């Protein structure tokens, strides 16, 4: 399927009350613009042109060299599309789909369906949906035979037209040649004094063209203008991601309390308990169990691991197969090989931990001296006793044992026993004398 796309991303987003451009606000950890470009790429778009406002350096940076077209002045959706006219003139009759950066949840299947309608003979195909609350939306106006004849914006609609329940989503597909012929004919003779993209439907009918429309699930067409709508889109995205995860063989014991990112990858037979949050960049291997109240981001996890409860895996964590990370354990920028385990109350940062290493409760890697980070390396099969502080840079050799309560500041050889703590002393009957003294003080 060969088609091009225009993404309209020049809106100011003032109702979001944010210094961040609206297209870069996130749903499920991905910018709104990323959702739209991802769906277009999945559908097979050959080229994508993004229309932005002047001074949108943050968006240009995110686009990383993809074509950005400046709309100046900003005079409506029709004017935004018209800014792409020179690009459109080189595309002939190729289908071009026009979307909005603030309508992020449209699927690749819906995009493909619109493109197919244009490839099948329609000059223009508008994407709409049915609603019992059409206020604010442009109405899809049809003749007595059901053919689309116009899109009338709410502010310009008659009372009769406002009763129509089929409304415009803003997304449409048309032949590039049709856009080239109709966009220059747009006028601002409307309530807002802007060039409406939707007017090309009526202009197309007047020119003898064939416009049509398709209806989609309203959940795909959630538009975002404020933080309330951003939260609504997040809810839709999370429901979609959870559903897909479960259909792929993942068990979510309480789906509504699990939050996924758009790029989360979870293999089959993974069990996820309640109140687990996945940030971006997570891959969980098959057969792993993620226990309740765990937070995971930018982590690669092998097969058959057990994570949590109350575990935190931070960026740069790489876990082998059969690794165990227990309650109140935090791991950052650390590799743990197969079978390694840290079951309780531990911090592991900037470390390389060999297979079958046991990390005792209360262990910390002291990886930061206030200026620089340093690495801790623990060899295969080493045993780190509880309440140990490993002051990096330091290497613990394979098979070594670190006595509980030690502060290790020098490397330890393979199979050595290292103990660093005050010598224990005993004072006979001192406990009894202490109690007697304390009892006297109470009298």
C-alpha positions in Angstrom: 0.0 0.0 0.0 1.5 3.3 -1.2 0.4 6.5 0.4 1.7 9.7 2.0 0.6 11.5 5.1 0.3 15.0 6.5 0.2 15.5 10.3 -1.2 18.8 11.5 0.8 19.7 14.6 0.9 23.5 14.6 -1.8 24.0 17.3 -0.7 26.1 20.4 -2.3 23.8 23.0 -3.0 26.7 25.3 -5.7 24.8 27.2 -3.0 22.3 28.4 -1.4 25.2 30.2 2.1 23.9 29.5 5.5 25.0 28.3 5.7 21.7 26.4 4.3 21.7 22.9 1.0 19.7 22.8 2.3 17.1 20.3 5.0 16.1 22.8 2.7 15.4 25.7 2.7 11.7 26.4 0.1 8.9 26.5 1.5 5.6 27.9 5.0 7.1 27.8 4.9 8.0 24.2 4.4 11.5 22.7 1.1 12.1 21.0 3.0 12.7 17.8 4.8 9.3 18.2 1.4 7.5 18.4 0.4 9.0 15.1 3.7 8.4 13.3 3.8 4.9 14.6 0.3 4.1 13.2 1.3 5.6 9.9 4.5 3.6 9.7 2.6 0.4 10.6 0.2 1.1 7.8 3.0 1.6 5.3 3.2 5.3 4.7 5.9 6.2 2.2 6.4 9.8 3.4 5.1 11.8 6.4 5.0 15.7 6.4 4.5 17.3 9.7 3.1 20.9 9.8 4.3 22.9 12.8 4.2 26.4 14.1 7.2 28.8 14.0 9.7 28.3 16.8 8.8 24.6 17.4 12.4 23.6 18.0 11.4 20.8 20.5 9.1 19.2 17.9 11.7 19.6 15.1 14.3 17.9 17.4 11.9 15.1 18.1 11.3 14.6 14.3 15.0 14.1 13.9 15.2 15.2 10.3 11.8 14.0 9.1 10.1 16.7 6.9 8.7 19.6 9.0 6.7 22.3 7.3 6.2 25.7 9.0 2.7 27.2 9.0 2.9 30.9 9.2 0.5 32.6 9.8 -1.8 30.0 11.4 -5.1 30.4 9.6 -6.9 27.1 10.1 -6.6 23.5 9.1 -7.1 24.2 5.4 -4.3 26.7 5.5 -2.1 24.1 7.3 -2.7 21.6 4.5 -2.2 24.3 1.9 1.4 24.8 3.3 2.2 21.4 1.9 1.0 22.2 -1.6 4.5 22.0 -3.2 5.0 18.5 -1.7 1.5 17.4 -2.9 2.1 18.5 -6.5 4.8 15.8 -6.8 2.6 13.0 -5.7 0.1 12.7 -8.6 -3.0 10.6 -7.7 -1.3 9.0 -4.7 -3.6 8.9 -1.6 -2.7 11.4 1.1 -4.1 11.0 4.6 -4.3 14.1 6.8 -4.3 13.6 10.5 -3.9 15.6 13.7 -1.1 15.2 16.3 -3.7 15.6 19.1 -5.8 12.6 17.9 -3.2 9.9 18.8 -5.2 6.7 19.1 -6.2 6.1 15.5 -5.1 2.6 14.5 -3.1 1.5 11.5 -6.1 -0.6 10.4 -8.3 2.4 10.3 -5.7 4.4 8.3 -5.4 1.5 5.8 -9.2 1.4 5.4 -9.3 5.0 4.4 -6.4 4.7 2.0 -8.1 1.6 0.4 -11.3 3.6 -0.1 -9.4 6.3 -2.1 -7.4 3.7 -4.0 -10.8 2.0 -4.8 -12.1 5.2 -6.6 -13.2 7.7 -4.0 -11.7 11.1 -4.5 -12.1 12.0 -0.8 -12.8 9.8 2.2 -13.6 11.4 5.5 -13.3 9.6 8.8 -16.2 10.1 11.2 -18.0 8.6 14.1 -21.5 8.4 15.6 -22.2 10.2 18.9 -25.3 11.1 20.9 -23.5 14.3 22.0 -22.4 16.0 18.8 -22.0 19.5 20.1 -18.7 21.1 19.0 -18.1 18.6 16.1 -18.5 19.2 12.4 -21.6 17.4 11.0 -21.4 14.9 8.1 -24.2 16.2 5.8 -25.5 13.7 3.3 -28.1 13.9 0.5 -31.2 11.8 0.4 -29.3 8.9 -1.1 -26.8 8.9 1.7 -23.9 10.5 -0.2 -21.7 12.9 1.6 -22.2 16.4 0.3 -20.5 18.6 3.0 -19.0 18.9 6.4 -20.6 21.8 8.4 -18.8 23.1 11.4 -20.9 23.3 14.6 -20.7 27.1 14.7 -21.9 27.4 11.1 -24.6 24.6 11.3 -28.3 25.2 11.2 -30.5 23.7 14.0 -31.5 20.8 11.6 -27.8 20.1 10.8 -26.9 20.2 14.5 -29.3 17.2 15.1 -27.0 15.0 12.9 -25.2 12.3 15.0 -22.5 11.4 12.4 -19.6 13.8 13.0 -16.2 14.6 11.6 -13.1 13.3 13.4 -10.9 15.7 11.4 -9.0 12.9 9.7 -9.5 12.5 5.9 -7.8 10.9 2.9 -7.8 12.2 -0.6 -5.9 11.9 -3.8 -3.0 14.3 -3.9 -4.2 15.7 -7.2 -7.6 16.4 -5.6 -6.0 18.3 -2.7 -3.9 20.3 -5.2 -7.1 21.3 -7.1 -9.3 22.1 -4.1 -7.0 23.5 -1.4 -6.3 26.8 -3.3 -10.1 27.3 -3.6 -10.7 27.5 0.2 -12.1 30.7 1.5 -12.5 32.1 5.1 -16.2 32.9 4.7 -17.2 31.2 8.0 -17.8 32.0 11.6 -14.1 31.8 12.6 -12.6 33.5 9.5 -10.3 30.6 8.9 -9.6 28.2 6.0 -11.4 25.0 6.9 -10.0 21.8 5.5 -13.5 20.3 5.7 -14.7 22.7 3.0 -13.0 20.6 0.3 -15.8 18.1 0.6 -18.4 20.6 -0.7 -15.9 22.0 -3.2 -15.3 18.5 -4.5 -19.0 17.8 -4.9 -19.3 21.1 -6.9 -16.4 19.9 -9.1 -18.1 16.5 -9.8 -15.9 14.5 -7.5 -16.9 11.6 -5.3 -16.5 12.2 -1.6 -17.5 9.5 0.9 -17.0 8.7 4.6 -16.2 5.9 6.9 -17.1 5.5 10.6 -14.7 4.4 13.3 -14.8 3.5 17.0 -15.0 6.8 18.9 -12.4 5.6 21.3 -9.9 5.8 18.4 -10.7 9.4 17.8 -10.3 10.9 21.2 -9.0 14.4 20.7 -6.7 16.1 23.3 -7.1 19.8 24.1 -6.6 19.8 27.9 -5.4 17.6 30.8 -8.8 16.0 31.3 -8.8 14.8 27.7 -5.2 13.7 28.1 -6.2 11.5 31.0 -9.1 10.1 29.0 -6.8 9.2 26.1 -4.4 7.6 28.7 -7.3 5.4 29.9 -8.2 4.3 26.4 -4.5 3.5 25.6 -4.0 1.5 28.8 -7.2 -0.5 28.1 -5.9 -1.3 24.6 -2.4 -2.2 25.8 -3.7 -4.4 28.6 -6.1 -6.2 26.3 -3.3 -6.9 23.8 -1.0 -8.2 26.5 -3.6 -10.6 27.8 -4.4 -11.9 24.3 -0.7 -12.5 23.8 -0.5 -14.9 26.8 0.2 -12.5 29.7 -1.7 -12.9 33.0 -2.8 -9.6 34.6 -4.5 -10.5 37.9 -5.9 -7.0 38.2 -5.7 -5.4 34.8 -7.0 -2.0 35.8 -4.1 -1.5 38.3 -1.3 -2.3 35.8 0.1 0.6 33.8 2.0 -0.2 30.6 4.1 1.9 28.2 3.4 1.9 24.4 6.7 0.1 23.8 6.4 -2.5 26.7 7.2 -6.0 25.4 6.1 -8.9 27.6 6.5 -12.5 26.5 4.0 -15.3 27.1 3.3 -16.9 30.5 4.4 -13.8 32.4 2.3 -13.1 35.5 1.8 -9.5 36.6 0.3 -8.9 40.0 -1.6 -5.7 40.9 -0.2 -2.2 41.1 2.7 -2.7 38.7 4.0 0.3 36.6 6.1 -0.2 33.4 8.0 2.9 32.2 9.4 3.0 28.6 11.9 0.5 27.3 10.9 -2.6 29.2 11.2 -6.2 27.9 10.1 -9.0 30.2 11.0 -12.6 29.3 8.7 -15.6 29.3 7.6 -17.2 32.5 8.6 -14.3 34.7 6.5 -13.2 37.7 6.2 -9.5 38.5 4.9 -9.2 42.0 2.7 -6.3 43.3 3.8 -2.7 43.7 6.8 -2.9 41.5 8.1 -0.2 39.1 10.2 -1.0 36.1 11.7 1.1 33.4 14.3 0.7 30.6 15.0 -2.9 31.8 15.7 -6.1 30.0 14.5 -9.1 32.0 15.3 -12.7 31.1 13.0 -15.8 31.5 11.6 -17.3 34.7 12.6 -14.4 36.9 10.8 -13.3 40.0 10.6 -9.5 40.6 9.1 -7.9 43.7 7.0 -7.1 45.5 7.9 -3.5 45.9 10.9 -3.7 43.6 12.3 -0.9 41.5 14.2 -1.6 38.4 15.7 1.6 36.9 17.3 2.4 33.5 20.2 0.1 32.4 19.0 -3.0 34.3 19.7 -6.2 32.5 18.7 -9.5 34.2 19.5 -13.0 33.0 17.3 -16.0 33.4 16.0 -17.1 36.8 17.1 -13.9 38.6 15.3 -13.0 41.8 14.7 -9.4 42.9 12.8 -9.2 46.1 11.0 -6.7 48.2 12.4 -3.2 48.5 15.3 -3.9 46.2 16.4 -1.2 43.8 18.6 -2.0 40.8 20.1 0.6 38.4 22.6 0.3 35.5 23.4 -3.2 36.6 23.8 -6.6 34.9 22.7 -9.6 36.9 23.6 -13.0 35.3 21.5 -16.2 35.4 20.4 -17.3 38.9 21.6 -14.2 40.8 19.4 -13.0 43.6 18.9 -10.1 45.8 15.9 -10.9 47.9 15.6 -8.1 50.5 16.2 -4.4 51.1 19.2 -3.8 48.8 20.5 -1.2 46.4 22.6 -2.3 43.4 23.9 0.4 41.2 26.5 0.5 38.4 27.3 -3.2 39.0 28.2 -6.4 37.2 26.9 -9.4 39.1 27.8 -12.9 38.1 25.6 -16.0 37.9 24.3 -17.6 41.1 25.5 -14.7 43.3 23.6 -14.3 46.5 23.2 -10.7 47.8 22.2 -10.5 51.4 19.6 -8.2 52.9 20.6 -4.6 53.5 23.5 -4.7 51.0 24.4 -1.5 49.1 26.8 -0.7 46.4 28.3 2.7 47.2 28.7 3.8 43.6 28.8 7.6 43.9 31.4 9.7 45.7 29.7 13.0 45.1 31.5 13.6 41.8 31.8 10.4 39.8 30.1 7.0 39.5 32.2 3.8 40.0 31.6 0.2 39.2 31.2 -2.9 41.5 32.0 -6.3 40.0 30.9 -9.5 41.8 32.2 -12.8 40.4 30.3 -16.0 39.8 28.9 -17.8 42.9 30.0 -15.1 45.4 28.1 -14.7 48.6 27.5 -11.2 50.0 26.4 -11.3 53.6 23.7 -9.1 55.0 24.2 -5.4 55.7 27.3 -5.1 53.5 28.5 -1.9 52.0 30.6 -2.4 48.8 32.5 0.8 48.2 33.2 1.1 44.5 35.4 0.7 42.5 35.7 -2.8 43.9 35.8 -6.4 42.6 34.6 -9.4 44.5 36.1 -12.6 43.1 34.2 -15.7 42.1 33.2 -17.9 45.0 34.2 -15.3 47.6 32.3 -14.8 50.8 31.7 -11.4 52.4 30.9 -11.6 56.1 27.7 -9.8 57.3 28.0 -6.3 58.4 31.2 -5.6 56.4 32.3 -2.5 54.6 34.5 -3.6 51.7 36.8 -0.9 50.3 39.4 -3.2 48.6 39.0 -6.0 46.1 38.5 -9.5 47.3 40.2 -12.5 45.7 38.4 -15.6 44.4 37.2 -18.0 47.1 38.4 -15.6 49.8 36.5 -14.8 53.0 36.4 -11.0 53.7 35.2 -9.6 57.0 35.4 -5.9 58.0 33.7 -5.2 61.3 34.5 -4.4 64.9 35.5 -7.4 67.1 32.7 -8.6 69.3 33.4 -8.6 73.1 31.4 -10.0 76.0 31.1 -8.6 79.6 29.9 -11.3 82.0 26.7 -10.4 83.9 26.7 -6.8 82.5 23.1 -7.1 81.3 21.9 -7.9 84.8 23.9 -4.9 86.3 22.5 -2.6 83.6 18.9 -3.6 84.4 19.5 -3.0 88.1 20.8 0.5 87.4 18.0 1.4 85.2 15.5 0.0 87.7 17.0 2.3 90.4 16.5 5.3 88.2 12.7 4.7 88.0 12.3 4.7 91.8 
